[in-house]
Structure formats: structure tokens, C-alpha cells
């Protein structure tokens, strides 16, 4: 089994294959047209159905259905923290992550460490702190979950980077943990998953097929 240190380091190296500015601008224009012609983002609602956003472009020839989970995870996290997000905000998040974070042009989504850097840049000047762990130990995850107001986790379920990975937001609601944008084949529906009594229980519940946390981010209001 590859360690999380090696996985995250290798993933980050793939961000050197940047998306050209021309492609980013083209994706932004196509995404704005899609939002005006049928792709619906309901303000104030979590995004739960990633395949419905398949018309939105991300990276070099990819779309949200294939590689948009990190953008959706950030969007849902910001919503959970009280930000007024919308379709336009989703486009802005995607644009920024394509500039600083997309791995191998989008073939491997967004490097997890780049998600951490993005949230720190965005939130730490707005009265939030961002903590992280690469541990998959229950006691470490639960301590982070207890301290945090919102969580973003990147999971993977294999021994190689080509194996399945998924980024998602875990909401903290009345002391319980709710997963948003869980994959359909895990949850058997496009809706929230939970509640769970602890962060480790939520990750274990989602990862019944063998997925484990590669990077977990906890955000707290200072």
C-alpha cells in the first residue's frame, strides 16, 4: 500500500502540467453558457448530483462528471461555512483550481494539497483556520472532526493513483456528520449520506468498499 505521504507528493508533482490560460477562459465561457441554458445550481443548496453537471468543463478536455468532485467539495464546504455561493461562484472556484492545482491537466482531478492551499488562501483572512491530517486513524480524524465546523476529505481506494479517488464535503450538523456529493454507487441515491456520530464513522461508512482518507481538512471559525 502506498503511503499518503508518497501519494500526496506524487499527486502534487502532476500539477506542473498546467492548463493553458486560453483553455481556462474557454472552459469558463462554456460553463457560463451551460448555466444559462439548462445546468441548474440552486443557491443555498448543496450539490449532490455530480453527473448532472457533466456539461461543465474542467481541465484539458475533461468535465465535472469526470473530475469535478474537488470543485464541488470546495463549493459545498463554503456553503456550509455560510458563504453565499452560486453557479458563478462554482465557475470561479473551477477557474482558480485550474490555474493552481489541477493534476495532469485534469486527468487526476485536483491535487489534494492544492485544495488545502486554496482553502487557506481563501479563508484564513476571513476569520477561519484550516487544519489538516494525512492520518487515517480514527482517533486522529475524530479529534479533527470535533474541533472543526466543516470538513473536506479526499479519499482513494487503491494501491495506485489510477485507482478511484473522490473529494467531498462533510457537513457538521448538530454534532453529527453528513456527507454531501457521495457517489451514487456508494449511496444508491443522489442525496446526502448520514448522519454519522463521528468523522471517522462517516469516512468508514463511505469507504465500505475499501476507500481511506488521503487528506482531511478541518475548517473552524476563529
C-alpha positions as CSV (number, residue, x, y, z in Angstrom):
1,X,0.0,0.0,0.0
2,X,1.4,3.4,-1.0
3,X,1.7,5.8,2.0
4,X,-0.3,9.0,2.0
5,X,3.0,11.0,2.1
6,X,4.1,9.4,-1.2
7,X,0.7,9.6,-2.8
8,X,0.2,13.3,-2.0
9,X,3.7,14.2,-3.1
10,X,3.4,12.4,-6.4
11,X,-0.1,13.9,-6.9
12,X,1.3,17.4,-6.3
13,X,4.1,16.9,-8.9
14,X,1.4,16.3,-11.6
15,X,0.3,20.0,-11.1
16,X,3.2,21.1,-13.2
17,X,1.2,20.1,-16.3
18,X,-0.7,23.4,-16.1
19,X,-3.9,24.1,-18.0
20,X,-3.2,27.0,-20.5
21,X,-5.0,30.3,-19.8
22,X,-6.7,30.1,-23.2
23,X,-8.3,26.7,-22.2
24,X,-9.3,28.1,-18.8
25,X,-11.0,31.0,-20.5
26,X,-12.7,28.7,-23.0
27,X,-13.9,26.5,-20.2
28,X,-15.2,29.5,-18.2
29,X,-17.2,30.8,-21.2
30,X,-18.7,27.3,-22.0
31,X,-19.6,26.8,-18.3
32,X,-21.4,30.2,-18.1
33,X,-23.3,29.3,-21.3
34,X,-24.3,25.9,-19.8
35,X,-25.5,27.6,-16.6
36,X,-27.7,29.8,-18.7
37,X,-29.1,27.0,-20.8
38,X,-30.1,24.2,-18.6
39,X,-27.4,23.3,-16.0
40,X,-29.0,24.4,-12.7
41,X,-27.2,25.3,-9.5
42,X,-29.8,26.1,-6.8
43,X,-28.5,28.9,-4.5
44,X,-28.3,27.8,-0.8
45,X,-28.5,24.1,-1.7
46,X,-25.7,21.6,-1.6
47,X,-24.6,20.0,-4.8
48,X,-25.4,16.3,-4.5
49,X,-25.6,15.0,-8.1
50,X,-22.2,15.4,-9.8
51,X,-23.2,13.7,-13.1
52,X,-25.9,16.4,-13.6
53,X,-23.0,18.9,-14.1
54,X,-21.5,16.9,-16.9
55,X,-21.9,19.8,-19.4
56,X,-19.5,21.9,-17.3
57,X,-15.9,21.8,-18.5
58,X,-12.8,21.3,-16.3
59,X,-9.2,21.0,-17.3
60,X,-7.9,19.9,-20.7
61,X,-10.8,18.1,-22.3
62,X,-12.5,16.8,-19.1
63,X,-15.8,17.7,-17.5
64,X,-17.3,17.9,-14.0
65,X,-18.8,14.4,-14.2
66,X,-15.3,13.0,-14.6
67,X,-13.2,15.3,-12.5
68,X,-15.3,18.0,-10.8
69,X,-15.6,16.4,-7.3
70,X,-12.9,18.7,-5.8
71,X,-14.6,21.9,-7.1
72,X,-18.0,20.6,-5.8
73,X,-16.4,19.7,-2.4
74,X,-15.0,23.3,-2.1
75,X,-18.3,24.8,-3.1
76,X,-20.2,22.7,-0.6
77,X,-17.7,23.5,2.1
78,X,-18.1,27.2,1.5
79,X,-21.8,26.9,1.6
80,X,-21.6,25.0,4.9
81,X,-19.5,27.9,6.3
82,X,-22.2,30.4,5.5
83,X,-20.9,31.9,2.2
84,X,-23.4,33.0,-0.5
85,X,-22.4,30.7,-3.3
86,X,-24.0,30.2,-6.7
87,X,-23.3,28.9,-10.2
88,X,-20.9,31.9,-10.8
89,X,-19.0,31.0,-7.6
90,X,-18.7,27.4,-8.9
91,X,-17.1,28.8,-12.1
92,X,-14.7,31.0,-10.1
93,X,-13.6,28.1,-7.9
94,X,-13.0,25.9,-11.0
95,X,-11.1,28.7,-12.7
96,X,-8.8,29.1,-9.7
97,X,-8.2,25.4,-9.3
98,X,-7.3,25.0,-12.9
99,X,-4.6,27.7,-12.5
100,X,-3.2,26.3,-9.3
101,X,-3.9,22.7,-8.5
102,X,-5.2,20.6,-11.4
103,X,-3.2,17.4,-11.9
104,X,-2.1,16.3,-15.3
105,X,-4.5,18.7,-17.0
106,X,-7.4,17.3,-15.1
107,X,-6.9,13.6,-15.7
108,X,-6.3,13.2,-11.9
109,X,-8.6,15.9,-10.8
110,X,-7.1,18.4,-8.3
111,X,-4.1,17.5,-6.2
112,X,-5.3,17.3,-2.5
113,X,-2.5,19.6,-1.2
114,X,-3.7,22.2,-3.7
115,X,-7.1,22.1,-2.2
116,X,-5.5,22.7,1.2
117,X,-3.6,25.7,-0.1
118,X,-6.7,27.1,-1.9
119,X,-8.8,27.0,1.3
120,X,-6.0,28.5,3.4
121,X,-5.6,31.4,0.9
122,X,-9.3,32.0,0.7
123,X,-10.4,31.5,4.3
124,X,-7.6,32.4,6.7
125,X,-8.0,36.1,6.0
126,X,-11.8,35.8,6.6
127,X,-11.6,34.6,10.2
128,X,-11.2,30.8,9.7
129,X,-8.4,28.4,10.4
130,X,-7.6,25.4,8.3
131,X,-6.1,22.3,9.8
132,X,-5.2,19.1,8.1
133,X,-4.1,15.5,8.6
134,X,-2.9,12.7,6.4
135,X,-3.7,10.1,9.0
136,X,-6.5,7.6,8.6
137,X,-6.5,6.7,12.3
138,X,-10.0,7.0,13.8
139,X,-8.8,8.9,16.9
140,X,-6.9,11.5,14.8
141,X,-9.9,12.0,12.5
142,X,-12.3,12.3,15.3
143,X,-10.2,14.9,17.1
144,X,-10.1,17.0,13.9
145,X,-13.9,16.5,13.4
146,X,-14.6,17.6,17.0
147,X,-12.6,20.8,16.6
148,X,-13.9,21.7,13.1
149,X,-17.1,23.4,11.8
150,X,-16.7,21.8,8.4
151,X,-14.6,19.1,6.8
152,X,-13.3,18.4,3.3
153,X,-11.8,14.9,2.7
154,X,-10.1,13.3,-0.2
155,X,-10.4,9.5,-0.3
156,X,-8.8,6.9,-2.5
157,X,-9.4,3.2,-2.7
158,X,-6.4,1.5,-4.3
159,X,-2.7,1.0,-4.4
160,X,-2.0,3.2,-7.4
161,X,-3.0,6.8,-8.4
162,X,-5.0,5.4,-11.3
163,X,-7.4,3.8,-8.8
164,X,-10.6,5.6,-7.8
165,X,-10.4,8.8,-5.7
166,X,-13.1,11.2,-4.5
167,X,-13.2,14.5,-2.8
168,X,-16.3,15.5,-0.8
169,X,-17.5,17.9,1.9
170,X,-18.7,16.5,5.2
171,X,-21.1,18.9,7.0
172,X,-21.2,19.1,10.7
173,X,-24.9,19.5,11.7
174,X,-26.0,19.4,15.4
175,X,-22.9,17.4,16.3
176,X,-23.5,14.8,13.6
177,X,-21.6,14.4,10.3
178,X,-23.3,14.4,6.9
179,X,-21.6,13.5,3.6
180,X,-22.5,15.6,0.5
181,X,-22.0,14.5,-3.1
182,X,-21.4,10.9,-2.2
183,X,-21.1,8.8,-5.4
184,X,-24.3,7.0,-6.5
185,X,-22.7,3.6,-6.4
186,X,-21.9,4.1,-2.7
187,X,-25.1,5.8,-1.6
188,X,-27.5,4.4,-4.1
189,X,-29.1,7.8,-4.4
190,X,-28.2,11.4,-5.2
191,X,-28.6,12.9,-1.8
192,X,-26.8,13.4,1.5
193,X,-25.4,10.4,3.3
194,X,-25.6,10.0,7.1
195,X,-25.9,11.2,9.8
196,X,-22.9,9.7,11.5
197,X,-21.8,10.1,15.1
198,X,-18.2,10.9,14.3
199,X,-16.0,11.9,11.4
200,X,-14.2,8.6,11.3
201,X,-17.6,6.8,11.2
202,X,-18.6,8.9,8.2
203,X,-15.4,8.1,6.4
204,X,-15.7,4.5,7.2
205,X,-19.3,4.4,6.2
206,X,-18.5,5.9,2.8
207,X,-15.4,3.8,2.4
208,X,-17.1,0.5,2.9
209,X,-15.7,-0.6,-0.4
210,X,-12.1,0.0,0.9
211,X,-11.6,3.7,0.5
212,X,-9.4,5.5,3.0
213,X,-8.7,9.2,3.8
214,X,-5.6,10.5,1.9
215,X,-6.0,14.1,3.2
216,X,-8.6,15.5,5.6
217,X,-9.1,19.3,6.1
218,X,-10.9,20.7,9.1
219,X,-12.1,24.3,8.9
220,X,-13.0,26.3,12.1
221,X,-14.3,29.8,12.7
222,X,-11.7,31.6,14.9
